[in-house]
């Protein structure tokens, strides 16, 4: 893993994620999409799961129609693109699972999506203090690179 990527996350994004987590069932995963410049260098906005999202103890599937509507609004308002996703882990660390990694690789290698990098935020609700980990998946030539941006405590 490399650690040479910096991704700036707006404070409002962290606050939104915290509010969304507080409003949900902590026994189930939740999440949503992330938006910002197409190069994935900054996270300017986050969307929630949407009303038709599916939440499980070890899985989460966002409401795609809800996410698409928000993506269109943000693109029209400030040119933001879908650059990644955020989600919670209920009782495991803020490390991508095999399913998470498969999803990230599928997105970053999809020629129709044209990701420079796929940004992933994972909030672990295990332990006494929730932690936020930032991850980036990049397609560099013939290689897929997973980059850790670090882990920090988060106030929910």
JOHUMO-V974046 format. One record per residue. N is the residue number from 1. RES is the residue in three letters. SS is DSSP state (h for helix, s for strand, l for the rest). PHI is phi in radians with two decimals (none if undefined). BURIAL is I if it has 16 or more other C-alpha atoms within 10 Angstrom, else O. Layout:
# JOHUMO-V974046
N;RES;SS;PHI;BURIAL
N;RES;SS;PHI;BURIAL
This chain:
# JOHUMO-V974046
1;UNK;l;none;O
2;UNK;s;-1.75;O
3;UNK;l;-2.36;O
4;UNK;l;-1.81;O
5;UNK;l;-2.02;O
6;UNK;l;-1.94;O
7;UNK;l;-2.15;O
8;UNK;s;-1.47;O
9;UNK;s;-2.07;I
10;UNK;l;-1.10;O
11;UNK;h;-1.02;O
12;UNK;h;-1.09;O
13;UNK;h;-1.18;I
14;UNK;h;-1.09;I
15;UNK;h;-1.09;O
16;UNK;h;-1.09;I
17;UNK;h;-1.06;I
18;UNK;h;-1.03;O
19;UNK;h;-1.10;O
20;UNK;h;-1.13;I
21;UNK;h;-1.13;I
22;UNK;h;-1.03;O
23;UNK;h;-1.37;O
24;UNK;l;-1.76;O
25;UNK;l;-1.56;O
26;UNK;l;-1.20;O
27;UNK;l;-1.50;O
28;UNK;l;-2.16;I
29;UNK;l;-1.23;I
30;UNK;l;-2.47;I
31;UNK;s;3.00;I
32;UNK;s;3.07;I
33;UNK;s;-1.81;I
34;UNK;s;-2.09;I
35;UNK;s;-2.38;I
36;UNK;s;3.08;I
37;UNK;l;-1.06;I
38;UNK;l;-1.08;I
39;UNK;l;-1.40;O
40;UNK;l;1.25;I
41;UNK;l;-1.40;I
42;UNK;s;-2.46;I
43;UNK;s;-1.82;I
44;UNK;l;-1.68;I
45;UNK;s;-2.52;I
46;UNK;s;-2.30;I
47;UNK;l;-1.94;I
48;UNK;l;-1.48;I
49;UNK;l;-1.21;I
50;UNK;l;1.62;I
51;UNK;l;-1.16;O
52;UNK;l;-1.85;O
53;UNK;l;-1.19;I
54;UNK;s;-1.92;O
55;UNK;s;-2.05;I
56;UNK;l;-2.30;O
57;UNK;l;-1.13;O
58;UNK;l;-2.30;O
59;UNK;l;-2.69;I
60;UNK;s;-2.68;I
61;UNK;s;-2.33;I
62;UNK;l;-1.25;I
63;UNK;l;-1.37;I
64;UNK;h;-1.08;O
65;UNK;h;-1.09;O
66;UNK;h;-1.06;I
67;UNK;h;-1.12;I
68;UNK;h;-1.10;O
69;UNK;h;-1.09;O
70;UNK;h;-1.14;I
71;UNK;h;-1.02;I
72;UNK;h;-1.13;O
73;UNK;h;-1.09;O
74;UNK;h;-1.20;I
75;UNK;h;-1.11;O
76;UNK;h;-1.15;O
77;UNK;h;-1.37;O
78;UNK;h;-2.52;O
79;UNK;l;1.37;O
80;UNK;l;-1.16;I
81;UNK;s;-1.97;I
82;UNK;s;-1.25;I
83;UNK;s;-2.10;I
84;UNK;s;2.97;I
85;UNK;s;-2.48;I
86;UNK;s;-2.24;I
87;UNK;s;-2.81;I
88;UNK;s;-1.78;I
89;UNK;s;-2.06;I
90;UNK;l;-1.31;I
91;UNK;l;-2.36;I
92;UNK;l;-2.35;O
93;UNK;l;-1.08;I
94;UNK;l;-1.45;I
95;UNK;l;-2.08;I
96;UNK;l;-1.02;I
97;UNK;l;-1.36;O
98;UNK;h;-1.05;O
99;UNK;h;-1.13;O
100;UNK;h;-1.01;O
101;UNK;h;-1.07;O
102;UNK;h;-1.06;O
103;UNK;h;-1.12;O
104;UNK;h;-1.07;I
105;UNK;h;-1.13;I
106;UNK;h;-1.05;O
107;UNK;h;-1.16;I
108;UNK;h;-1.25;I
109;UNK;h;-1.73;I
110;UNK;l;-1.33;O
111;UNK;l;-1.10;O
112;UNK;l;-1.25;O
113;UNK;l;-1.45;O
114;UNK;l;0.94;O
115;UNK;l;-1.32;I
116;UNK;l;-1.30;I
117;UNK;s;-2.72;I
118;UNK;s;-1.87;I
119;UNK;s;-1.67;I
120;UNK;s;-2.27;I
121;UNK;s;-1.99;I
122;UNK;s;-2.14;I
123;UNK;s;-1.88;I
124;UNK;s;-1.60;I
125;UNK;l;-1.72;I
126;UNK;l;-1.47;O
127;UNK;l;1.40;O
128;UNK;l;-1.48;O
129;UNK;l;-2.15;O
130;UNK;l;-1.04;I
131;UNK;s;-2.19;I
132;UNK;s;-1.97;I
133;UNK;s;-2.03;I
134;UNK;s;-1.87;I
135;UNK;s;-2.37;I
136;UNK;s;-2.39;I
137;UNK;s;-2.03;I
138;UNK;s;-2.24;I
139;UNK;s;-1.79;I
140;UNK;s;-1.97;O
141;UNK;l;1.12;O
142;UNK;l;-1.59;O
143;UNK;s;-1.96;O
144;UNK;s;-1.84;O
145;UNK;s;-1.97;I
146;UNK;s;-1.72;I
147;UNK;s;-2.04;I
148;UNK;s;-1.61;I
149;UNK;s;-1.70;I
150;UNK;s;1.87;O
151;UNK;s;-2.23;I
152;UNK;s;-2.50;O
153;UNK;s;-1.11;O
154;UNK;l;-2.32;I
155;UNK;l;-1.59;O
156;UNK;l;-1.83;I
